[in-house]
Amino acid sequence: KGDASAMPRILAQLSSELTLHGRELRVGRLQTVGVEPVALAVLSQLIEVLDTLVPKANESHENSLVLGHDGSMGGEAKPPYTESLLESLRQAFGPHGFLPEVVECLHSQPQLPAAAAEQLKIQCLLSLRLAAAWETPSSVQKPMELVIQQKGCEVLIQHEELICRLKKGDGSTTVIAQLGLALEIQQLLLCSDLGLEQLCDTFTKARSGATRRETPLATIALETLEILAQQNWQASPVAISTVLPAAVNILALLLNATPVALTASTDQVV
C-alpha cells in the first residue's frame, strides 16, 4: 500500500524535525503553532505514525494507554521493507533519531506552561512505550537497546515523584497516565537481562545511601499497589486497568529474574 510504504519515511522526517525543535525548546526558544509548542505537535504526529508501524502484541491491549480510545491504531501499516525504507527506520531509531531526544526532554524538563509540560511528559513516555515494544527489522537497532544506551532507565526513576503526588491525593489523569506509562516501559525493559540489570543498577545508584537489600524497583511497585489499595481509586478506571497490572507484572518479572541478571545484581535483587 502506498500509505504503508510512506510511513517509515514520514517517521524519519518527523524524527529529524523533533530533534531540531526539541533542541530549540531546551535552550529556551519556544516556538508555537497557535498555543501549542511545535515540538509537542511534531511529537504527537510522530506517535501517530509510530503506532501504525508497531505491530500489536499477541496479548490484548485493552489495558494499555498506548492505543486510542477506539483501539483502531496499532500496526495496521505493514510496508514491504525495502532497503530504502530500512534506511529510514535506521535514521529514526539511530543515535541521532527521536529516542535520544525524547529521553533528553524527560531528563531536562524544558520550561513550559504547566499544562504543556505535563502533556510533553506523557507524549515522551508514550513514544518510549510504543518504541520499546517493537522488535524492529534485524538491520535496524532495537529501540529498547537504544533507550538503555541513552540512559533512559535513569529518567524512568522520576516516576517516584508521581507516587509522592498520589500519596498526597493527586489522582489527576495526567499523573495516572505518566505513572502507568513509566511502569509499562519498565515492565518491557525487565523482559531482557540487560534491561533488568540496568534498571536495578540505576535504582541502586539513585538510592546509594539505602541499606535495604531488596531492589528499590520492587519497593516502588509495592508502594504503588499499597496506594491503590488504600485510596479510593475505583473512581479511576485508568489506574486500575493500567497502573495496577504494570506494578503486578514488574513484581512477577523480578521474582522470576533469570540467573544471569540475578548474578549481575546480587546486592540489588532479592
Sequence and secondary structure as in RCSB ss.txt:
>XXXX:A:sequence
KGDASAMPRILAQLSSELTLHGRELRVGRLQTVGVEPVALAVLSQLIEVLDTLVPKANESHENSLVLGHDGSMGG
EAKPPYTESLLESLRQAFGPHGFLPEVVECLHSQPQLPAAAAEQLKIQCLLSLRLAAAWETPSSVQKPMELVIQQ
KGCEVLIQHEELICRLKKGDGSTTVIAQLGLALEIQQLLLCSDLGLEQLCDTFTKARSGATRRETPLATIALETL
EILAQQNWQASPVAISTVLPAAVNILALLLNATPVALTASTDQVV
>XXXX:A:secstr
 HHHHHHHHHHHHHHHHHHHHHHHHHTT   EETTEEHHHHHHHHHHHHHHHHS   SS  TT SSS TT   SS
       HHHHHHHHHHTSTTSHHHHHHHHHHH     HHHHHHHHHHHHHHHHHHHT    TTS  HHHHHHHT
THHHHHTTHHHHHHHHHTT   HHHHHHHHHHHHHHHHHTTSHHHHHHHHHHHHHHTTT    S HHHHHHHHHH
HHHHHTTGGG HHIIIIIHHHHHHHHHHHHT  HHHHHHTTTT  
